[in-house]
Amino acid sequence: MKNSILKLIAFGLMSMVSIVQAHSETKSDESIFDATALAHACLNCHSPTATTHNGERLTIPNILNHDSEATYQLLVAYQQDELPPNTTIMNRLVAAFNDEELKAIAEAVSTIDLEKKQ
């Protein structure tokens, strides 16, 4: 079970890295930026139901149910390396985005409603 969770987390990270890389490579050309897709990709790691093999909650924070301004401020803080160094990969994931794009991602995250999807 532990290996399954680790594989799922690795897959989520690779998905997000691929999206960021594709975005940064096409930034000078026609942009493929899709804030909604990026917001949903965040759930690969920031799932509200993410647990370990023994049912304990993962330490990766749930990003749902926060207002867009608070989420935006966090993304900017990650981008500018203002948060502690133990924040893993977030600073690298948001590095390629400009201010307008970070606001759009934050807005998209704030509107995700998982209950509506079921």
MIKEMI-515357 format. One record per atom (N, C-alpha, C): atom name; residue in three letters; x, z, y. Coordinates in nm, 2 decimals. Last residue first. Layout:
# MIKEMI-515357
<atom = CA, rest = Ala, X = X, Z = Z, Y = Y>;
...
END
This chain:
# MIKEMI-515357
<atom = N, rest = Gln, X = -1.93, Z = -0.84, Y = 1.47>;
<atom = CA, rest = Gln, X = -1.97, Z = -0.81, Y = 1.33>;
<atom = C, rest = Gln, X = -2.11, Z = -0.86, Y = 1.30>;
<atom = N, rest = Lys, X = -1.88, Z = -0.88, Y = 1.74>;
<atom = CA, rest = Lys, X = -1.83, Z = -0.98, Y = 1.64>;
<atom = C, rest = Lys, X = -1.89, Z = -0.96, Y = 1.50>;
<atom = N, rest = Lys, X = -1.97, Z = -0.66, Y = 1.86>;
<atom = CA, rest = Lys, X = -2.05, Z = -0.78, Y = 1.89>;
<atom = C, rest = Lys, X = -2.01, Z = -0.88, Y = 1.78>;
<atom = N, rest = Glu, X = -1.77, Z = -0.48, Y = 1.80>;
<atom = CA, rest = Glu, X = -1.90, Z = -0.46, Y = 1.74>;
<atom = C, rest = Glu, X = -1.98, Z = -0.58, Y = 1.76>;
<atom = N, rest = Leu, X = -1.55, Z = -0.56, Y = 1.96>;
<atom = CA, rest = Leu, X = -1.55, Z = -0.58, Y = 1.82>;
<atom = C, rest = Leu, X = -1.68, Z = -0.56, Y = 1.75>;
<atom = N, rest = Asp, X = -1.51, Z = -0.70, Y = 2.25>;
<atom = CA, rest = Asp, X = -1.61, Z = -0.61, Y = 2.19>;
<atom = C, rest = Asp, X = -1.62, Z = -0.64, Y = 2.04>;
<atom = N, rest = Ile, X = -1.30, Z = -0.74, Y = 2.52>;
<atom = CA, rest = Ile, X = -1.31, Z = -0.75, Y = 2.37>;
<atom = C, rest = Ile, X = -1.42, Z = -0.65, Y = 2.32>;
<atom = N, rest = Thr, X = -1.25, Z = -0.70, Y = 2.79>;
<atom = CA, rest = Thr, X = -1.38, Z = -0.75, Y = 2.75>;
<atom = C, rest = Thr, X = -1.40, Z = -0.77, Y = 2.60>;
<atom = N, rest = Ser, X = -0.99, Z = -0.62, Y = 2.82>;
<atom = CA, rest = Ser, X = -1.10, Z = -0.53, Y = 2.86>;
<atom = C, rest = Ser, X = -1.24, Z = -0.57, Y = 2.82>;
<atom = N, rest = Val, X = -0.85, Z = -0.85, Y = 2.75>;
<atom = CA, rest = Val, X = -0.85, Z = -0.73, Y = 2.66>;
<atom = C, rest = Val, X = -0.96, Z = -0.64, Y = 2.69>;
<atom = N, rest = Ala, X = -0.91, Z = -1.01, Y = 2.97>;
<atom = CA, rest = Ala, X = -0.96, Z = -1.05, Y = 2.84>;
<atom = C, rest = Ala, X = -0.96, Z = -0.93, Y = 2.74>;
<atom = N, rest = Glu, X = -0.77, Z = -0.86, Y = 3.17>;
<atom = CA, rest = Glu, X = -0.91, Z = -0.88, Y = 3.18>;
<atom = C, rest = Glu, X = -0.97, Z = -0.92, Y = 3.05>;
<atom = N, rest = Ala, X = -0.51, Z = -0.89, Y = 3.07>;
<atom = CA, rest = Ala, X = -0.57, Z = -0.76, Y = 3.09>;
<atom = C, rest = Ala, X = -0.72, Z = -0.77, Y = 3.09>;
<atom = N, rest = Ile, X = -0.48, Z = -1.17, Y = 3.10>;
<atom = CA, rest = Ile, X = -0.47, Z = -1.11, Y = 2.96>;
<atom = C, rest = Ile, X = -0.54, Z = -0.97, Y = 2.97>;
<atom = N, rest = Ala, X = -0.50, Z = -1.20, Y = 3.37>;
<atom = CA, rest = Ala, X = -0.60, Z = -1.26, Y = 3.29>;
<atom = C, rest = Ala, X = -0.60, Z = -1.20, Y = 3.15>;
<atom = N, rest = Lys, X = -0.27, Z = -1.05, Y = 3.46>;
<atom = CA, rest = Lys, X = -0.41, Z = -1.01, Y = 3.50>;
<atom = C, rest = Lys, X = -0.52, Z = -1.07, Y = 3.41>;
<atom = N, rest = Leu, X = -0.08, Z = -1.21, Y = 3.35>;
<atom = CA, rest = Leu, X = -0.09, Z = -1.07, Y = 3.30>;
<atom = C, rest = Leu, X = -0.23, Z = -1.02, Y = 3.34>;
<atom = N, rest = Glu, X = -0.11, Z = -1.44, Y = 3.50>;
<atom = CA, rest = Glu, X = -0.14, Z = -1.45, Y = 3.36>;
<atom = C, rest = Glu, X = -0.16, Z = -1.31, Y = 3.30>;
<atom = N, rest = Glu, X = -0.04, Z = -1.35, Y = 3.75>;
<atom = CA, rest = Glu, X = -0.17, Z = -1.40, Y = 3.73>;
<atom = C, rest = Glu, X = -0.21, Z = -1.41, Y = 3.58>;
<atom = N, rest = Asp, X = 0.24, Z = -1.29, Y = 3.71>;
<atom = CA, rest = Asp, X = 0.14, Z = -1.19, Y = 3.75>;
<atom = C, rest = Asp, X = -0.01, Z = -1.23, Y = 3.72>;
<atom = N, rest = Asn, X = 0.36, Z = -1.47, Y = 3.41>;
<atom = CA, rest = Asn, X = 0.36, Z = -1.43, Y = 3.55>;
<atom = C, rest = Asn, X = 0.24, Z = -1.33, Y = 3.58>;
<atom = N, rest = Phe, X = 0.53, Z = -1.40, Y = 3.10>;
<atom = CA, rest = Phe, X = 0.41, Z = -1.42, Y = 3.18>;
<atom = C, rest = Phe, X = 0.42, Z = -1.39, Y = 3.33>;
<atom = N, rest = Ala, X = 0.75, Z = -1.34, Y = 2.95>;
<atom = CA, rest = Ala, X = 0.73, Z = -1.48, Y = 2.99>;
<atom = C, rest = Ala, X = 0.61, Z = -1.50, Y = 3.08>;
<atom = N, rest = Ala, X = 0.74, Z = -1.06, Y = 2.89>;
<atom = CA, rest = Ala, X = 0.84, Z = -1.11, Y = 2.98>;
<atom = C, rest = Ala, X = 0.81, Z = -1.25, Y = 3.03>;
<atom = N, rest = Val, X = 0.58, Z = -0.95, Y = 2.70>;
<atom = CA, rest = Val, X = 0.52, Z = -0.98, Y = 2.83>;
<atom = C, rest = Val, X = 0.62, Z = -1.05, Y = 2.93>;
<atom = N, rest = Leu, X = 0.75, Z = -0.91, Y = 2.48>;
<atom = CA, rest = Leu, X = 0.63, Z = -0.99, Y = 2.46>;
<atom = C, rest = Leu, X = 0.57, Z = -1.04, Y = 2.60>;
<atom = N, rest = Arg, X = 0.95, Z = -0.74, Y = 2.57>;
<atom = CA, rest = Arg, X = 0.99, Z = -0.88, Y = 2.54>;
<atom = C, rest = Arg, X = 0.86, Z = -0.97, Y = 2.52>;
<atom = N, rest = Asn, X = 0.81, Z = -0.51, Y = 2.61>;
<atom = CA, rest = Asn, X = 0.88, Z = -0.57, Y = 2.72>;
<atom = C, rest = Asn, X = 0.92, Z = -0.71, Y = 2.70>;
<atom = N, rest = Met, X = 0.72, Z = -0.45, Y = 2.34>;
<atom = CA, rest = Met, X = 0.63, Z = -0.49, Y = 2.45>;
<atom = C, rest = Met, X = 0.70, Z = -0.56, Y = 2.57>;
<atom = N, rest = Ile, X = 0.88, Z = -0.35, Y = 2.14>;
<atom = CA, rest = Ile, X = 0.89, Z = -0.50, Y = 2.17>;
<atom = C, rest = Ile, X = 0.80, Z = -0.54, Y = 2.28>;
<atom = N, rest = Thr, X = 0.95, Z = -0.02, Y = 2.19>;
<atom = CA, rest = Thr, X = 0.97, Z = -0.13, Y = 2.10>;
<atom = C, rest = Thr, X = 0.97, Z = -0.27, Y = 2.17>;
<atom = N, rest = Thr, X = 0.96, Z = 0.19, Y = 2.36>;
<atom = CA, rest = Thr, X = 0.83, Z = 0.11, Y = 2.36>;
<atom = C, rest = Thr, X = 0.85, Z = -0.02, Y = 2.28>;
<atom = N, rest = Asn, X = 1.17, Z = 0.36, Y = 2.40>;
<atom = CA, rest = Asn, X = 1.11, Z = 0.36, Y = 2.27>;
<atom = C, rest = Asn, X = 0.98, Z = 0.28, Y = 2.26>;
<atom = N, rest = Pro, X = 1.25, Z = 0.36, Y = 2.67>;
<atom = CA, rest = Pro, X = 1.31, Z = 0.26, Y = 2.58>;
<atom = C, rest = Pro, X = 1.25, Z = 0.26, Y = 2.44>;
<atom = N, rest = Pro, X = 0.97, Z = 0.42, Y = 2.89>;
<atom = CA, rest = Pro, X = 1.08, Z = 0.46, Y = 2.80>;
<atom = C, rest = Pro, X = 1.13, Z = 0.35, Y = 2.71>;
<atom = N, rest = Leu, X = 0.90, Z = 0.17, Y = 3.14>;
<atom = CA, rest = Leu, X = 0.86, Z = 0.27, Y = 3.04>;
<atom = C, rest = Leu, X = 0.98, Z = 0.31, Y = 2.96>;
<atom = N, rest = Glu, X = 0.99, Z = -0.03, Y = 3.30>;
<atom = CA, rest = Glu, X = 0.97, Z = 0.10, Y = 3.36>;
<atom = C, rest = Glu, X = 0.93, Z = 0.21, Y = 3.27>;
<atom = N, rest = Asp, X = 1.04, Z = -0.31, Y = 3.25>;
<atom = CA, rest = Asp, X = 1.11, Z = -0.20, Y = 3.18>;
<atom = C, rest = Asp, X = 1.11, Z = -0.07, Y = 3.25>;
<atom = N, rest = Gln, X = 0.86, Z = -0.48, Y = 3.36>;
<atom = CA, rest = Gln, X = 0.97, Z = -0.44, Y = 3.45>;
<atom = C, rest = Gln, X = 1.06, Z = -0.33, Y = 3.38>;
<atom = N, rest = Gln, X = 0.68, Z = -0.51, Y = 3.15>;
<atom = CA, rest = Gln, X = 0.76, Z = -0.62, Y = 3.19>;
<atom = C, rest = Gln, X = 0.88, Z = -0.59, Y = 3.27>;
<atom = N, rest = Tyr, X = 0.56, Z = -0.25, Y = 3.14>;
<atom = CA, rest = Tyr, X = 0.64, Z = -0.30, Y = 3.03>;
<atom = C, rest = Tyr, X = 0.74, Z = -0.42, Y = 3.07>;
<atom = N, rest = Ala, X = 0.44, Z = -0.26, Y = 3.39>;
<atom = CA, rest = Ala, X = 0.54, Z = -0.16, Y = 3.36>;
<atom = C, rest = Ala, X = 0.63, Z = -0.20, Y = 3.24>;
<atom = N, rest = Val, X = 0.26, Z = -0.47, Y = 3.34>;
<atom = CA, rest = Val, X = 0.36, Z = -0.48, Y = 3.44>;
<atom = C, rest = Val, X = 0.47, Z = -0.38, Y = 3.42>;
<atom = N, rest = Leu, X = 0.10, Z = -0.35, Y = 3.14>;
<atom = CA, rest = Leu, X = 0.17, Z = -0.47, Y = 3.11>;
<atom = C, rest = Leu, X = 0.28, Z = -0.49, Y = 3.21>;
<atom = N, rest = Leu, X = -0.01, Z = -0.13, Y = 3.29>;
<atom = CA, rest = Leu, X = 0.08, Z = -0.11, Y = 3.18>;
<atom = C, rest = Leu, X = 0.16, Z = -0.23, Y = 3.14>;
<atom = N, rest = Gln, X = -0.16, Z = -0.27, Y = 3.48>;
<atom = CA, rest = Gln, X = -0.05, Z = -0.19, Y = 3.53>;
<atom = C, rest = Gln, X = 0.04, Z = -0.16, Y = 3.41>;
<atom = N, rest = Tyr, X = -0.35, Z = -0.39, Y = 3.30>;
<atom = CA, rest = Tyr, X = -0.26, Z = -0.47, Y = 3.38>;
<atom = C, rest = Tyr, X = -0.14, Z = -0.39, Y = 3.43>;
<atom = N, rest = Thr, X = -0.49, Z = -0.16, Y = 3.21>;
<atom = CA, rest = Thr, X = -0.41, Z = -0.25, Y = 3.12>;
<atom = C, rest = Thr, X = -0.31, Z = -0.33, Y = 3.19>;
<atom = N, rest = Ala, X = -0.60, Z = -0.08, Y = 3.46>;
<atom = CA, rest = Ala, X = -0.51, Z = 0.01, Y = 3.38>;
<atom = C, rest = Ala, X = -0.43, Z = -0.07, Y = 3.28>;
<atom = N, rest = Glu, X = -0.76, Z = -0.31, Y = 3.51>;
<atom = CA, rest = Glu, X = -0.66, Z = -0.27, Y = 3.60>;
<atom = C, rest = Glu, X = -0.56, Z = -0.18, Y = 3.53>;
<atom = N, rest = Ser, X = -0.95, Z = -0.32, Y = 3.30>;
<atom = CA, rest = Ser, X = -0.85, Z = -0.42, Y = 3.31>;
<atom = C, rest = Ser, X = -0.74, Z = -0.38, Y = 3.41>;
<atom = N, rest = Asp, X = -1.01, Z = -0.01, Y = 3.12>;
<atom = CA, rest = Asp, X = -1.04, Z = -0.11, Y = 3.23>;
<atom = C, rest = Asp, X = -0.92, Z = -0.20, Y = 3.25>;
<atom = N, rest = His, X = -1.04, Z = 0.02, Y = 2.77>;
<atom = CA, rest = His, X = -0.97, Z = 0.05, Y = 2.89>;
<atom = C, rest = His, X = -1.01, Z = -0.05, Y = 3.00>;
<atom = N, rest = Asn, X = -1.14, Z = -0.06, Y = 2.52>;
<atom = CA, rest = Asn, X = -1.21, Z = 0.04, Y = 2.60>;
<atom = C, rest = Asn, X = -1.13, Z = 0.10, Y = 2.72>;
<atom = N, rest = Leu, X = -0.84, Z = -0.10, Y = 2.33>;
<atom = CA, rest = Leu, X = -0.97, Z = -0.13, Y = 2.36>;
<atom = C, rest = Leu, X = -1.03, Z = -0.02, Y = 2.45>;
<atom = N, rest = Ile, X = -0.59, Z = -0.04, Y = 2.23>;
<atom = CA, rest = Ile, X = -0.60, Z = -0.10, Y = 2.37>;
<atom = C, rest = Ile, X = -0.74, Z = -0.13, Y = 2.41>;
<atom = N, rest = Asn, X = -0.45, Z = 0.22, Y = 2.06>;
<atom = CA, rest = Asn, X = -0.56, Z = 0.14, Y = 2.07>;
<atom = C, rest = Asn, X = -0.58, Z = 0.09, Y = 2.21>;
<atom = N, rest = Pro, X = -0.09, Z = 0.24, Y = 2.01>;
<atom = CA, rest = Pro, X = -0.22, Z = 0.28, Y = 2.08>;
<atom = C, rest = Pro, X = -0.32, Z = 0.17, Y = 2.07>;
<atom = N, rest = Ile, X = 0.08, Z = 0.32, Y = 1.72>;
<atom = CA, rest = Ile, X = 0.05, Z = 0.21, Y = 1.81>;
<atom = C, rest = Ile, X = -0.08, Z = 0.23, Y = 1.88>;
<atom = N, rest = Thr, X = 0.08, Z = 0.51, Y = 1.52>;
<atom = CA, rest = Thr, X = 0.11, Z = 0.55, Y = 1.66>;
<atom = C, rest = Thr, X = 0.10, Z = 0.44, Y = 1.76>;
<atom = N, rest = Leu, X = -0.20, Z = 0.51, Y = 1.30>;
<atom = CA, rest = Leu, X = -0.07, Z = 0.46, Y = 1.34>;
<atom = C, rest = Leu, X = -0.05, Z = 0.50, Y = 1.48>;
<atom = N, rest = Arg, X = -0.36, Z = 0.78, Y = 1.14>;
<atom = CA, rest = Arg, X = -0.37, Z = 0.68, Y = 1.25>;
<atom = C, rest = Arg, X = -0.22, Z = 0.64, Y = 1.28>;
<atom = N, rest = Glu, X = -0.36, Z = 0.82, Y = 0.79>;
<atom = CA, rest = Glu, X = -0.33, Z = 0.87, Y = 0.92>;
<atom = C, rest = Glu, X = -0.33, Z = 0.75, Y = 1.02>;
<atom = N, rest = Gly, X = -0.40, Z = 0.72, Y = 0.53>;
<atom = CA, rest = Gly, X = -0.52, Z = 0.73, Y = 0.62>;
<atom = C, rest = Gly, X = -0.49, Z = 0.79, Y = 0.76>;
<atom = N, rest = Asn, X = -0.18, Z = 0.67, Y = 0.38>;
<atom = CA, rest = Asn, X = -0.25, Z = 0.79, Y = 0.36>;
<atom = C, rest = Asn, X = -0.36, Z = 0.82, Y = 0.45>;
<atom = N, rest = His, X = -0.09, Z = 0.42, Y = 0.49>;
<atom = CA, rest = His, X = -0.14, Z = 0.43, Y = 0.35>;
<atom = C, rest = His, X = -0.21, Z = 0.56, Y = 0.32>;
<atom = N, rest = Thr, X = -0.22, Z = 0.43, Y = 0.83>;
<atom = CA, rest = Thr, X = -0.11, Z = 0.42, Y = 0.73>;
<atom = C, rest = Thr, X = -0.17, Z = 0.43, Y = 0.59>;
<atom = N, rest = Thr, X = -0.44, Z = 0.22, Y = 1.03>;
<atom = CA, rest = Thr, X = -0.40, Z = 0.35, Y = 0.96>;
<atom = C, rest = Thr, X = -0.28, Z = 0.32, Y = 0.87>;
<atom = N, rest = Ala, X = -0.63, Z = 0.08, Y = 1.28>;
<atom = CA, rest = Ala, X = -0.50, Z = 0.08, Y = 1.21>;
<atom = C, rest = Ala, X = -0.46, Z = 0.21, Y = 1.16>;
<atom = N, rest = Thr, X = -0.85, Z = 0.05, Y = 1.43>;
<atom = CA, rest = Thr, X = -0.87, Z = 0.11, Y = 1.29>;
<atom = C, rest = Thr, X = -0.74, Z = 0.11, Y = 1.21>;
<atom = N, rest = Pro, X = -0.80, Z = -0.08, Y = 1.66>;
<atom = CA, rest = Pro, X = -0.86, Z = 0.05, Y = 1.67>;
<atom = C, rest = Pro, X = -0.87, Z = 0.12, Y = 1.53>;
<atom = N, rest = Ser, X = -0.49, Z = -0.25, Y = 1.67>;
<atom = CA, rest = Ser, X = -0.62, Z = -0.24, Y = 1.61>;
<atom = C, rest = Ser, X = -0.67, Z = -0.10, Y = 1.62>;
<atom = N, rest = His, X = -0.25, Z = -0.36, Y = 1.77>;
<atom = CA, rest = His, X = -0.33, Z = -0.26, Y = 1.85>;
<atom = C, rest = His, X = -0.47, Z = -0.24, Y = 1.80>;
<atom = N, rest = Cys, X = -0.16, Z = -0.57, Y = 1.62>;
<atom = CA, rest = Cys, X = -0.09, Z = -0.44, Y = 1.62>;
<atom = C, rest = Cys, X = -0.17, Z = -0.33, Y = 1.68>;
<atom = N, rest = Asn, X = -0.36, Z = -0.76, Y = 1.65>;
<atom = CA, rest = Asn, X = -0.28, Z = -0.76, Y = 1.52>;
<atom = C, rest = Asn, X = -0.20, Z = -0.63, Y = 1.51>;
<atom = N, rest = Leu, X = -0.46, Z = -0.75, Y = 1.90>;
<atom = CA, rest = Leu, X = -0.52, Z = -0.66, Y = 1.80>;
<atom = C, rest = Leu, X = -0.45, Z = -0.66, Y = 1.67>;
<atom = N, rest = Cys, X = -0.33, Z = -0.95, Y = 2.04>;
<atom = CA, rest = Cys, X = -0.28, Z = -0.81, Y = 2.06>;
<atom = C, rest = Cys, X = -0.34, Z = -0.71, Y = 1.95>;
<atom = N, rest = Ala, X = -0.48, Z = -1.16, Y = 1.99>;
<atom = CA, rest = Ala, X = -0.36, Z = -1.15, Y = 1.91>;
<atom = C, rest = Ala, X = -0.30, Z = -1.01, Y = 1.93>;
<atom = N, rest = His, X = -0.68, Z = -1.13, Y = 2.18>;
<atom = CA, rest = His, X = -0.71, Z = -1.11, Y = 2.04>;
<atom = C, rest = His, X = -0.59, Z = -1.09, Y = 1.95>;
<atom = N, rest = Ala, X = -0.53, Z = -1.20, Y = 2.40>;
<atom = CA, rest = Ala, X = -0.59, Z = -1.07, Y = 2.39>;
<atom = C, rest = Ala, X = -0.62, Z = -1.03, Y = 2.25>;
<atom = N, rest = Leu, X = -0.47, Z = -1.47, Y = 2.34>;
<atom = CA, rest = Leu, X = -0.36, Z = -1.37, Y = 2.35>;
<atom = C, rest = Leu, X = -0.41, Z = -1.23, Y = 2.34>;
<atom = N, rest = Ala, X = -0.72, Z = -1.58, Y = 2.36>;
<atom = CA, rest = Ala, X = -0.65, Z = -1.58, Y = 2.23>;
<atom = C, rest = Ala, X = -0.54, Z = -1.48, Y = 2.23>;
<atom = N, rest = Thr, X = -0.77, Z = -1.53, Y = 2.63>;
<atom = CA, rest = Thr, X = -0.86, Z = -1.47, Y = 2.53>;
<atom = C, rest = Thr, X = -0.79, Z = -1.47, Y = 2.39>;
<atom = N, rest = Ala, X = -0.58, Z = -1.67, Y = 2.77>;
<atom = CA, rest = Ala, X = -0.58, Z = -1.53, Y = 2.78>;
<atom = C, rest = Ala, X = -0.66, Z = -1.46, Y = 2.67>;
<atom = N, rest = Asp, X = -0.39, Z = -1.92, Y = 2.70>;
<atom = CA, rest = Asp, X = -0.53, Z = -1.89, Y = 2.67>;
<atom = C, rest = Asp, X = -0.53, Z = -1.73, Y = 2.66>;
<atom = N, rest = Phe, X = -0.18, Z = -2.18, Y = 2.80>;
<atom = CA, rest = Phe, X = -0.21, Z = -2.04, Y = 2.82>;
<atom = C, rest = Phe, X = -0.36, Z = -2.02, Y = 2.79>;
<atom = N, rest = Ile, X = -0.05, Z = -2.41, Y = 2.78>;
<atom = CA, rest = Ile, X = -0.14, Z = -2.39, Y = 2.68>;
<atom = C, rest = Ile, X = -0.19, Z = -2.24, Y = 2.69>;
<atom = N, rest = Ser, X = 0.03, Z = -2.63, Y = 3.06>;
<atom = CA, rest = Ser, X = 0.03, Z = -2.49, Y = 3.00>;
<atom = C, rest = Ser, X = -0.08, Z = -2.49, Y = 2.89>;
<atom = N, rest = Glu, X = 0.24, Z = -2.90, Y = 3.07>;
<atom = CA, rest = Glu, X = 0.10, Z = -2.86, Y = 3.07>;
<atom = C, rest = Glu, X = 0.09, Z = -2.73, Y = 2.99>;
<atom = N, rest = Asp, X = 0.56, Z = -2.77, Y = 3.15>;
<atom = CA, rest = Asp, X = 0.47, Z = -2.88, Y = 3.12>;
<atom = C, rest = Asp, X = 0.33, Z = -2.83, Y = 3.14>;
<atom = N, rest = Ser, X = 0.67, Z = -2.52, Y = 3.18>;
<atom = CA, rest = Ser, X = 0.70, Z = -2.62, Y = 3.28>;
<atom = C, rest = Ser, X = 0.61, Z = -2.75, Y = 3.27>;
<atom = N, rest = Lys, X = 0.57, Z = -2.39, Y = 2.96>;
<atom = CA, rest = Lys, X = 0.54, Z = -2.34, Y = 3.09>;
<atom = C, rest = Lys, X = 0.56, Z = -2.45, Y = 3.20>;
<atom = N, rest = Thr, X = 0.63, Z = -2.43, Y = 2.70>;
<atom = CA, rest = Thr, X = 0.55, Z = -2.53, Y = 2.76>;
<atom = C, rest = Thr, X = 0.52, Z = -2.49, Y = 2.91>;
<atom = N, rest = Glu, X = 0.79, Z = -2.21, Y = 2.63>;
<atom = CA, rest = Glu, X = 0.85, Z = -2.34, Y = 2.61>;
<atom = C, rest = Glu, X = 0.76, Z = -2.45, Y = 2.68>;
<atom = N, rest = Ser, X = 0.62, Z = -2.00, Y = 2.67>;
<atom = CA, rest = Ser, X = 0.73, Z = -2.01, Y = 2.75>;
<atom = C, rest = Ser, X = 0.80, Z = -2.14, Y = 2.75>;
<atom = N, rest = His, X = 0.42, Z = -2.04, Y = 2.46>;
<atom = CA, rest = His, X = 0.39, Z = -2.04, Y = 2.60>;
<atom = C, rest = His, X = 0.51, Z = -2.06, Y = 2.69>;
<atom = N, rest = Ala, X = 0.58, Z = -2.02, Y = 2.23>;
<atom = CA, rest = Ala, X = 0.51, Z = -2.15, Y = 2.26>;
<atom = C, rest = Ala, X = 0.47, Z = -2.15, Y = 2.41>;
<atom = N, rest = Gln, X = 0.65, Z = -1.75, Y = 2.26>;
<atom = CA, rest = Gln, X = 0.75, Z = -1.85, Y = 2.26>;
<atom = C, rest = Gln, X = 0.69, Z = -1.99, Y = 2.29>;
<atom = N, rest = Val, X = 0.40, Z = -1.62, Y = 2.24>;
<atom = CA, rest = Val, X = 0.48, Z = -1.61, Y = 2.36>;
<atom = C, rest = Val, X = 0.58, Z = -1.72, Y = 2.37>;
<atom = N, rest = Ile, X = 0.33, Z = -1.70, Y = 1.98>;
<atom = CA, rest = Ile, X = 0.24, Z = -1.74, Y = 2.09>;
<atom = C, rest = Ile, X = 0.32, Z = -1.73, Y = 2.22>;
<atom = N, rest = Ser, X = 0.53, Z = -1.59, Y = 1.83>;
<atom = CA, rest = Ser, X = 0.51, Z = -1.73, Y = 1.83>;
<atom = C, rest = Ser, X = 0.43, Z = -1.78, Y = 1.95>;
<atom = N, rest = Val, X = 0.49, Z = -1.32, Y = 1.88>;
<atom = CA, rest = Val, X = 0.61, Z = -1.38, Y = 1.92>;
<atom = C, rest = Val, X = 0.60, Z = -1.53, Y = 1.93>;
<atom = N, rest = Met, X = 0.24, Z = -1.29, Y = 1.75>;
<atom = CA, rest = Met, X = 0.25, Z = -1.27, Y = 1.89>;
<atom = C, rest = Met, X = 0.37, Z = -1.33, Y = 1.95>;
<atom = N, rest = Ser, X = 0.31, Z = -1.34, Y = 1.48>;
<atom = CA, rest = Ser, X = 0.21, Z = -1.42, Y = 1.55>;
<atom = C, rest = Ser, X = 0.22, Z = -1.41, Y = 1.70>;
<atom = N, rest = Met, X = 0.50, Z = -1.14, Y = 1.43>;
<atom = CA, rest = Met, X = 0.54, Z = -1.28, Y = 1.43>;
<atom = C, rest = Met, X = 0.44, Z = -1.37, Y = 1.50>;
<atom = N, rest = Leu, X = 0.33, Z = -0.92, Y = 1.45>;
<atom = CA, rest = Leu, X = 0.44, Z = -0.93, Y = 1.54>;
<atom = C, rest = Leu, X = 0.49, Z = -1.08, Y = 1.55>;
<atom = N, rest = Gly, X = 0.16, Z = -0.97, Y = 1.23>;
<atom = CA, rest = Gly, X = 0.11, Z = -0.96, Y = 1.36>;
<atom = C, rest = Gly, X = 0.22, Z = -0.98, Y = 1.47>;
<atom = N, rest = Phe, X = 0.35, Z = -0.96, Y = 1.02>;
<atom = CA, rest = Phe, X = 0.27, Z = -1.08, Y = 1.04>;
<atom = C, rest = Phe, X = 0.22, Z = -1.08, Y = 1.19>;
<atom = N, rest = Ala, X = 0.43, Z = -0.69, Y = 1.03>;
<atom = CA, rest = Ala, X = 0.53, Z = -0.80, Y = 1.06>;
<atom = C, rest = Ala, X = 0.46, Z = -0.93, Y = 1.09>;
<atom = N, rest = Ile, X = 0.18, Z = -0.57, Y = 0.97>;
<atom = CA, rest = Ile, X = 0.24, Z = -0.55, Y = 1.10>;
<atom = C, rest = Ile, X = 0.35, Z = -0.65, Y = 1.13>;
<atom = N, rest = Leu, X = 0.16, Z = -0.66, Y = 0.70>;
<atom = CA, rest = Leu, X = 0.06, Z = -0.69, Y = 0.80>;
<atom = C, rest = Leu, X = 0.11, Z = -0.68, Y = 0.95>;
<atom = N, rest = Lys, X = 0.38, Z = -0.55, Y = 0.59>;
<atom = CA, rest = Lys, X = 0.37, Z = -0.69, Y = 0.59>;
<atom = C, rest = Lys, X = 0.27, Z = -0.74, Y = 0.70>;
<atom = N, rest = Leu, X = 0.32, Z = -0.28, Y = 0.61>;
<atom = CA, rest = Leu, X = 0.44, Z = -0.33, Y = 0.68>;
<atom = C, rest = Leu, X = 0.43, Z = -0.48, Y = 0.69>;
<atom = N, rest = Ile, X = 0.09, Z = -0.27, Y = 0.45>;
<atom = CA, rest = Ile, X = 0.08, Z = -0.24, Y = 0.59>;
<atom = C, rest = Ile, X = 0.20, Z = -0.30, Y = 0.67>;
<atom = N, rest = Ser, X = 0.21, Z = -0.34, Y = 0.20>;
<atom = CA, rest = Ser, X = 0.10, Z = -0.42, Y = 0.26>;
<atom = C, rest = Ser, X = 0.09, Z = -0.40, Y = 0.41>;
<atom = N, rest = Asn, X = 0.38, Z = -0.12, Y = 0.16>;
<atom = CA, rest = Asn, X = 0.44, Z = -0.25, Y = 0.18>;
<atom = C, rest = Asn, X = 0.34, Z = -0.35, Y = 0.24>;
<atom = N, rest = Lys, X = 0.19, Z = 0.08, Y = 0.12>;
<atom = CA, rest = Lys, X = 0.28, Z = 0.09, Y = 0.24>;
<atom = C, rest = Lys, X = 0.34, Z = -0.05, Y = 0.27>;
<atom = N, rest = Met, X = 0.08, Z = 0.00, Y = -0.12>;
<atom = CA, rest = Met, X = 0.00, Z = 0.00, Y = 0.00>;
<atom = C, rest = Met, X = 0.09, Z = 0.00, Y = 0.13>;
END
